[in-house]
Amino acid sequence: MAETLANMSVSMVTDSHPSVDWSVVSVTPAGANVTERERDALLAVAEVVVLAVILVMALLGNGLVLVVLLRRRRHHNPLHQFMLNLCVADLVVALFQVLPQLVWDAKGRFPGPDFLCRLVKYLQVLGMFASSYMIVAMTVDRHYAICCPLEAHRSGATQRWNTFILLAWGLSLLLSLPQVFIFSRSEVAPGVYECWGNFAESWGLKAYVTWMTLAVFILPVLIITVCQVRIFKEIHNNLYLKSERRLTPTSLPPSRRDRAPSARGGEVSAAMSKTVRMTLVIVLVYSLCWAPFFSVQLWAAWDPDPPQNGAVFTLLMLLASLNSCTNPWIYSAFSSSVSPELRLLLLCRAHTQRRSSLPNDSTATHTSNY
């Protein structure tokens, strides 16, 4: 989400405090007139083109996968639930983050009243939080299903909505609220108005960018890493017990005998492993897209003299938005049911007769339906 903290210019109480404009990833020297900054015309055109490509890719990919999931009668199974909500989160990024930033960059100024300024900044961060936390929720759900299968099965039998999905959206809606109070349509020069982020203290920008980095990137990555390590350990132990039971099924102690896989264990383990691999790929791509973005954010916030309007800074900021383009295609590549229907949808062919014959991903999601 290269534009999530975009255009965060800091209007301080005194001229001794810096003013940062995240739209061009530059730091304006103290006392400089924000209307006098020259914008690299070629870089501005490149920004608009890149944002337009990202917008089309995100809308196309997430829109198609969302249509396929909604057309399937069993999209309520856990994996489909998570991917459906992840598609919705990525569409929020495309429509309310990339698109407004595209218009913003094309016009050079924010084209709207104060209410629209606050709403756009809120929705920009909402998409960022939702996309990030939905990946965390998916990983935690995989961990719960694999490491605590009996509890997950009992919970799934009694609850219709997945608790982790509801929690991800709830936290996203709540943690995005500071944007409404930080940003406003402010007069940055006589007769010139912009959607600025205002901080009363000199440390306000540093604190906010650091908090966003922790809440959106570092903390989720730590949670995901712990869950993935435990998942891989559990799968390894299950496969080991399975092979051990085949060799000496009666010699195992009762405690380990109970943990040994059943006749369907091989099928479930293979399907679960496929789901875990898909989640791992999504997480790796997520980290690759977001790490440069937050590195640039922290650099620009904490360095008293960061590069001025650097092309590398700008391109790294835009890279994060690619994450919303990749998620649906990763899911399609790993899904045995969505991928064929997606191909049919792209070819504009009838697919109703295939619903009964296509394999269902529910075998890959032996988990709870909270």
C-alpha positions, 0 to 999 in steps of 0.5 A: 500500500504505497499510498497508505501514509501517502501525502502525510505532510506534517504541519507543525506549530513552529517552523523548526519542525519538518514537513513530510509529503509522502505522495512524493516521498520527500522531506521539505526543509524547515521553513520551506514553502510547500507550494514551491516544491518542484515535482519531477514531471517524468517521475509523476507520470511514472507514478500515475502509470504504475498506479493505473496498472496496479489498479487494473490488476487488483480489480481484475484479479480480486474481482474474478476470484471473488465472483468464482467464490460467490458462485460456488455453493460451498464458499462457506468452507474455511479456506474459501471464507478467508480468501473471499474476505482477503479479496474484499480487503484487497478490493478496498485497497484498490478502490479506496487507496490506489484509485484516490491516490491515482487521481491525487497524483494526476491532479497534483492536489487533493480534489475534495472537501474536508469530509472526503479527505478524512474518509479517504485517509481512513479507507486507505489505512482500513484496506492496509490493516484488513489485508494484513490482518486477514493473512494473520487470521488465515495463518492463526486459523491454520495453526488452530486447525492443525495443532488443536484439531479436536477443539477446532472441529467442535467449535466449527460445528456450533458457530457459523461465522469465523471468529478470526475473520470477524476479529480481523475486520473489527481491529481494522475498523478500530485501528484505522480511526486515528486517520480521521483525527490526524488528517484534514483539509488544511491551508498549506499556503495562502489560498492553497488547500491540501489533505495534510496530516497534522501533528502538534509535536515534533515527535508526532510523525515519528511515533505514528509511522513507527506505530503503523510499522509495528501494527501493520508489519512487524507484529503480524510477521512475528505472529505468522512466523510463530504459527508457521513454525508450530504448524510445520513442527506439528505436520512433521510430527504427524508424518513421523508418527504415521510412518512409525505406526506403519512399522510397529502399530502395536508397540507404540505407547497409548499416548502416541498411539492416540495421536497416530493418523487414521486411515484418512490421515494421509489424505488430510495431511497432504491437503493440509500441507498444500494449504499451509504452503499456499499460506506460506507463499502469500506471507512471503510475497506479503513480506517482500512487498511490504518490507521496502515500503516500511523501511522507506517510511521509517527512513523518511520519518527518522532521518533528518535529511532523507533523499529529496523526491528520490525515484527509488523511494517512490518506486519502493513505496509503490511496490507495496500495492502489488501485494493486493494484485498477487493474492488472488492468483496465488490462491488460484494456483493452489486451489483445485476447484477455483482455478478451473472455474476461473479459467472457464470464467476467463474464457466466457464459457458455461460452468454450471455443469462442472460444479458437481464434478470439480473437487472441493477445497474443503478437504484442504481445510479440515478446520473450524468454521467459527 
